[in-house]
Amino acid sequence: MELTNYRTALSGDKEIAFPKLECWNNSSQMATVAVNVNKKRVLCRISLESLIDKFGSSDEEPMRVVTRHRSAIQEAAIRLIENKAYEKDGSVLIRTRDLL
């Protein structure tokens, strides 16, 4: 599966781009997907629990699930960014309820 940048115009002159940067943190049990908002890096995180709840992920290969469902994760990230739903550290936390 080839991953490409996903770009969309937001309100005003904002632009979102999803580079091919993602990783798994075993300690926090979270996947992180990088997003550029007006060329500024924002980290979007999604927990193993949300991956299991929404996509039936196994705890053995969560990044395969992230890759397979990347477009749904990106759409959720876009909605959260548009709504300025940032965490205190500037990241975006994607919860199960955010995934359509």
C-alpha positions as CSV (number, residue, x, y, z in Angstrom):
1,M,0.0,0.0,0.0
2,E,1.5,3.3,-1.0
3,L,0.9,6.2,1.4
4,T,0.8,9.7,0.0
5,N,0.4,13.1,1.5
6,Y,-3.2,14.0,2.1
7,R,-3.9,17.7,1.8
8,T,-7.0,19.8,2.3
9,A,-7.8,23.4,2.6
10,L,-9.3,24.5,5.9
11,S,-11.1,27.7,6.8
12,G,-9.1,30.7,5.8
13,D,-5.6,29.9,4.5
14,K,-4.9,26.9,6.7
15,E,-3.6,23.7,5.1
16,I,-3.2,20.2,6.5
17,A,-0.7,17.7,5.2
18,F,-0.1,14.2,6.4
19,P,3.5,13.1,5.8
20,K,4.5,9.4,5.9
21,L,5.5,9.7,9.6
22,E,3.9,7.4,12.2
23,C,5.1,5.4,15.1
24,W,4.0,3.1,18.0
25,N,4.8,3.8,21.7
26,N,4.7,0.5,23.5
27,S,4.9,2.2,26.9
28,S,1.8,4.4,26.4
29,Q,0.1,1.9,24.0
30,M,-0.5,4.8,21.5
31,A,0.1,5.3,17.8
32,T,1.2,8.7,16.7
33,V,0.6,10.1,13.2
34,A,2.4,13.3,12.2
35,V,0.3,16.2,10.7
36,N,1.5,19.5,9.3
37,V,-0.9,22.3,9.9
38,N,0.3,25.4,8.0
39,K,3.7,23.7,7.9
40,K,3.8,23.4,11.8
41,R,4.0,19.8,13.1
42,V,1.2,18.5,15.2
43,L,1.1,15.0,16.6
44,C,-2.1,13.0,16.5
45,R,-2.4,10.1,18.9
46,I,-4.7,7.2,19.0
47,S,-4.8,4.5,21.7
48,L,-4.6,0.8,21.3
49,E,-8.0,0.7,23.0
50,S,-9.6,2.9,20.3
51,L,-8.0,0.9,17.6
52,I,-9.4,-2.3,19.0
53,D,-12.8,-0.7,19.7
54,K,-13.2,0.7,16.2
55,F,-11.2,-1.5,13.9
56,G,-10.7,-4.8,15.8
57,S,-7.0,-4.3,16.1
58,S,-4.9,-6.9,17.9
59,D,-2.4,-5.7,20.4
60,E,0.3,-7.5,18.4
61,E,0.2,-5.4,15.2
62,P,-1.5,-2.0,15.9
63,M,0.5,-0.2,13.2
64,R,-0.9,-2.4,10.5
65,V,-4.3,-1.3,11.6
66,V,-3.2,2.3,11.5
67,T,-1.9,1.9,8.0
68,R,-5.0,0.1,6.8
69,H,-7.4,2.7,8.4
70,R,-5.2,5.7,7.8
71,S,-7.9,7.6,5.9
72,A,-10.4,7.3,8.7
73,I,-7.8,8.4,11.2
74,Q,-6.8,11.4,9.0
75,E,-10.5,12.4,8.6
76,A,-10.9,12.3,12.4
77,A,-7.7,14.3,12.9
78,I,-8.9,17.0,10.4
79,R,-12.2,17.4,12.2
80,L,-10.5,17.7,15.5
81,I,-8.0,20.3,14.1
82,E,-10.8,22.3,12.5
83,N,-12.6,22.3,15.8
84,K,-9.3,23.3,17.6
85,A,-9.6,20.3,19.9
86,Y,-6.0,20.4,20.9
87,E,-4.6,18.8,24.1
88,K,-2.6,21.0,26.5
89,D,0.7,19.8,24.9
90,G,-0.5,20.9,21.4
91,S,-1.3,17.3,20.2
92,V,-4.6,15.9,19.1
93,L,-6.0,12.9,20.8
94,I,-8.3,10.8,18.6
95,R,-10.8,8.8,20.6
96,T,-13.1,6.0,19.5
97,R,-16.1,8.5,19.3
98,D,-14.1,10.7,16.9
99,L,-13.8,7.9,14.3
100,L,-16.7,7.5,11.9
